[in-house]
Amino acid sequence: MKIIHKNQTKKFYNSADCIATEYPMEEKNINGAVVEIKGRYPGKGRVMNLECKEMVFVVDGEGKVVVEDNEINLNEGDLILIEPGEKYFWDGKLSLFISCTPAWHSGQHKEVD
């Protein structure tokens, strides 16, 4: 068993509209973060993960995610799985819990047009 307390988290300011609080499990196979979306992220274009699957649970709020050509409205309690290589962006006011497998790292994440 492992536990990460709130005082052990790390904050990342991806943009003014996307703040991530990472719970560093120091595991290569899985990790998790709470992400606050307050607008569009990224500001233009899309992002994609080259390696990670992202399982995203909407803790609070409403908005949308656009994955490839699919626009999905999201509300509290919804769950979405984003596969590696899928291009997407978030828009709205959302509090998300995101778990990635394998563990997310910045080298496999990129912004695309």
Phi and psi restraints in degrees (value plus and minus 20) as a CYANA .aco file:
   2 LYS   PHI    -154.9  -114.9
   2 LYS   PSI     129.3   169.3
   3 ILE   PHI    -158.3  -118.3
   3 ILE   PSI     120.0   160.0
   4 ILE   PHI    -138.9   -98.9
   4 ILE   PSI     100.3   140.3
   5 HIS   PHI    -105.2   -65.2
   5 HIS   PSI     136.0   176.0
   6 LYS   PHI     -73.1   -33.1
   6 LYS   PSI     -57.0   -17.0
   7 ASN   PHI     -92.9   -52.9
   7 ASN   PSI     -23.1    16.9
   8 GLN   PHI    -122.2   -82.2
   8 GLN   PSI     -18.6    21.4
   9 THR   PHI     -97.3   -57.3
   9 THR   PSI     144.6   184.6
  10 LYS   PHI    -145.1  -105.1
  10 LYS   PSI     111.3   151.3
  11 LYS   PHI    -115.1   -75.1
  11 LYS   PSI     118.9   158.9
  12 PHE   PHI    -148.2  -108.2
  12 PHE   PSI     106.8   146.8
  13 TYR   PHI    -119.4   -79.4
  13 TYR   PSI      70.1   110.1
  14 ASN   PHI     -87.6   -47.6
  14 ASN   PSI     -52.3   -12.3
  15 SER   PHI    -188.6  -148.6
  15 SER   PSI     157.4   197.4
  16 ALA   PHI     -83.6   -43.6
  16 ALA   PSI     -43.0    -3.0
  17 ASP   PHI    -123.4   -83.4
  17 ASP   PSI     -15.2    24.8
  18 CYS   PHI    -167.5  -127.5
  18 CYS   PSI      87.6   127.6
  19 ILE   PHI    -139.9   -99.9
  19 ILE   PSI     105.1   145.1
  20 ALA   PHI    -130.9   -90.9
  20 ALA   PSI     115.8   155.8
  21 THR   PHI    -132.1   -92.1
  21 THR   PSI      87.9   127.9
  22 GLU   PHI    -108.9   -68.9
  22 GLU   PSI     119.6   159.6
  23 TYR   PHI    -124.6   -84.6
  23 TYR   PSI      74.3   114.3
  24 PRO   PHI     -93.4   -53.4
  24 PRO   PSI      77.7   117.7
  25 MET   PHI    -100.0   -60.0
  25 MET   PSI     -34.3     5.7
  26 GLU   PHI      35.9    75.9
  26 GLU   PSI      20.8    60.8
  27 GLU   PHI    -135.3   -95.3
  27 GLU   PSI     121.0   161.0
  28 LYS   PHI    -104.5   -64.5
  28 LYS   PSI     -39.8     0.2
  29 ASN   PHI    -113.1   -73.1
  29 ASN   PSI     -39.4     0.6
  30 ILE   PHI    -181.5  -141.5
  30 ILE   PSI     129.8   169.8
  31 ASN   PHI    -174.0  -134.0
  31 ASN   PSI     156.5   196.5
  32 GLY   PHI    -169.9  -129.9
  32 GLY   PSI     135.1   175.1
  33 ALA   PHI    -173.1  -133.1
  33 ALA   PSI     134.1   174.1
  34 VAL   PHI    -122.9   -82.9
  34 VAL   PSI     107.9   147.9
  35 VAL   PHI    -142.3  -102.3
  35 VAL   PSI     109.7   149.7
  36 GLU   PHI    -124.0   -84.0
  36 GLU   PSI     100.9   140.9
  37 ILE   PHI    -127.4   -87.4
  37 ILE   PSI     107.0   147.0
  38 LYS   PHI    -153.1  -113.1
  38 LYS   PSI      41.6    81.6
  39 GLY   PHI     116.0   156.0
  39 GLY   PSI    -164.3  -124.3
  40 ARG   PHI    -121.9   -81.9
  40 ARG   PSI     111.7   151.7
  41 TYR   PHI    -155.5  -115.5
  41 TYR   PSI     106.3   146.3
  42 PRO   PHI     -92.4   -52.4
  42 PRO   PSI     146.9   186.9
  43 GLY   PHI     -78.0   -38.0
  43 GLY   PSI     -52.1   -12.1
  44 LYS   PHI    -168.6  -128.6
  44 LYS   PSI     140.5   180.5
  45 GLY   PHI      50.4    90.4
  45 GLY   PSI    -170.9  -130.9
  46 ARG   PHI    -163.2  -123.2
  46 ARG   PSI     151.8   191.8
  47 VAL   PHI    -141.6  -101.6
  47 VAL   PSI     141.9   181.9
  48 MET   PHI    -173.8  -133.8
  48 MET   PSI     133.0   173.0
  49 ASN   PHI    -124.9   -84.9
  49 ASN   PSI     113.0   153.0
  50 LEU   PHI    -101.5   -61.5
  50 LEU   PSI     -48.3    -8.3
  51 GLU   PHI    -140.3  -100.3
  51 GLU   PSI     -55.6   -15.6
  52 CYS   PHI    -108.6   -68.6
  52 CYS   PSI     120.3   160.3
  53 LYS   PHI    -108.1   -68.1
  53 LYS   PSI     118.4   158.4
  54 GLU   PHI    -133.5   -93.5
  54 GLU   PSI      98.2   138.2
  55 MET   PHI    -119.3   -79.3
  55 MET   PSI      99.7   139.7
  56 VAL   PHI    -138.7   -98.7
  56 VAL   PSI     104.3   144.3
  57 PHE   PHI    -131.0   -91.0
  57 PHE   PSI     108.6   148.6
  58 VAL   PHI    -103.2   -63.2
  58 VAL   PSI      87.1   127.1
  59 VAL   PHI     -95.4   -55.4
  59 VAL   PSI     -60.5   -20.5
  60 ASP   PHI    -177.8  -137.8
  60 ASP   PSI     135.2   175.2
  61 GLY   PHI      75.1   115.1
  61 GLY   PSI    -190.1  -150.1
  62 GLU   PHI    -171.1  -131.1
  62 GLU   PSI     136.5   176.5
  63 GLY   PHI     149.6   189.6
  63 GLY   PSI    -168.1  -128.1
  64 LYS   PHI    -171.2  -131.2
  64 LYS   PSI     140.4   180.4
  65 VAL   PHI    -145.8  -105.8
  65 VAL   PSI     116.8   156.8
  66 VAL   PHI    -131.9   -91.9
  66 VAL   PSI      93.4   133.4
  67 VAL   PHI    -133.2   -93.2
  67 VAL   PSI      96.3   136.3
  68 GLU   PHI      34.6    74.6
  68 GLU   PSI    -136.2   -96.2
  69 ASP   PHI    -124.2   -84.2
  69 ASP   PSI      -9.4    30.6
  70 ASN   PHI    -124.1   -84.1
  70 ASN   PSI      98.1   138.1
  71 GLU   PHI    -115.7   -75.7
  71 GLU   PSI     101.0   141.0
  72 ILE   PHI    -139.2   -99.2
  72 ILE   PSI      98.4   138.4
  73 ASN   PHI     -94.9   -54.9
  73 ASN   PSI     117.8   157.8
  74 LEU   PHI    -144.4  -104.4
  74 LEU   PSI     122.9   162.9
  75 ASN   PHI    -158.7  -118.7
  75 ASN   PSI     145.9   185.9
  76 GLU   PHI     -66.6   -26.6
  76 GLU   PSI     112.3   152.3
  77 GLY   PHI      73.9   113.9
  77 GLY   PSI     -30.1     9.9
  78 ASP   PHI     -97.3   -57.3
  78 ASP   PSI     135.5   175.5
  79 LEU   PHI    -154.7  -114.7
  79 LEU   PSI     116.0   156.0
  80 ILE   PHI    -156.4  -116.4
  80 ILE   PSI     125.8   165.8
  81 LEU   PHI    -134.4   -94.4
  81 LEU   PSI     102.8   142.8
  82 ILE   PHI    -127.3   -87.3
  82 ILE   PSI     104.1   144.1
  83 GLU   PHI    -104.6   -64.6
  83 GLU   PSI     136.0   176.0
  84 PRO   PHI     -76.6   -36.6
  84 PRO   PSI     119.2   159.2
  85 GLY   PHI      68.6   108.6
  85 GLY   PSI     -33.2     6.8
  86 GLU   PHI     -97.8   -57.8
  86 GLU   PSI     113.1   153.1
  87 LYS   PHI    -112.9   -72.9
  87 LYS   PSI     113.4   153.4
  88 TYR   PHI    -172.6  -132.6
  88 TYR   PSI     144.9   184.9
  89 PHE   PHI    -165.8  -125.8
  89 PHE   PSI     135.7   175.7
  90 TRP   PHI    -124.6   -84.6
  90 TRP   PSI     131.5   171.5
  91 ASP   PHI    -173.3  -133.3
  91 ASP   PSI     108.9   148.9
  92 GLY   PHI     118.3   158.3
  92 GLY   PSI    -182.2  -142.2
  93 LYS   PHI    -140.3  -100.3
  93 LYS   PSI      80.6   120.6
  94 LEU   PHI    -154.5  -114.5
  94 LEU   PSI     122.1   162.1
  95 SER   PHI    -131.9   -91.9
  95 SER   PSI      99.9   139.9
  96 LEU   PHI    -140.6  -100.6
  96 LEU   PSI     123.4   163.4
  97 PHE   PHI    -126.2   -86.2
  97 PHE   PSI     104.2   144.2
  98 ILE   PHI    -140.7  -100.7
  98 ILE   PSI     106.1   146.1
  99 SER   PHI    -134.6   -94.6
  99 SER   PSI     111.6   151.6
 100 CYS   PHI    -137.7   -97.7
 100 CYS   PSI     122.3   162.3
 101 THR   PHI    -158.5  -118.5
 101 THR   PSI     107.0   147.0
 102 PRO   PHI     -81.0   -41.0
 102 PRO   PSI     155.2   195.2
 103 ALA   PHI     -75.1   -35.1
 103 ALA   PSI     115.5   155.5
 104 TRP   PHI     -84.5   -44.5
 104 TRP   PSI     120.4   160.4
 105 HIS   PHI    -167.4  -127.4
 105 HIS   PSI     130.5   170.5
 106 SER   PHI     -83.1   -43.1
 106 SER   PSI     -46.3    -6.3
 107 GLY   PHI     -86.1   -46.1
 107 GLY   PSI     -40.4    -0.4
 108 GLN   PHI    -124.0   -84.0
 108 GLN   PSI     -15.1    24.9
 109 HIS   PHI    -132.0   -92.0
 109 HIS   PSI     112.7   152.7
 110 LYS   PHI    -167.2  -127.2
 110 LYS   PSI     134.6   174.6
 111 GLU   PHI    -108.5   -68.5
 111 GLU   PSI     119.7   159.7
 112 VAL   PHI    -155.2  -115.2
 112 VAL   PSI     144.0   184.0
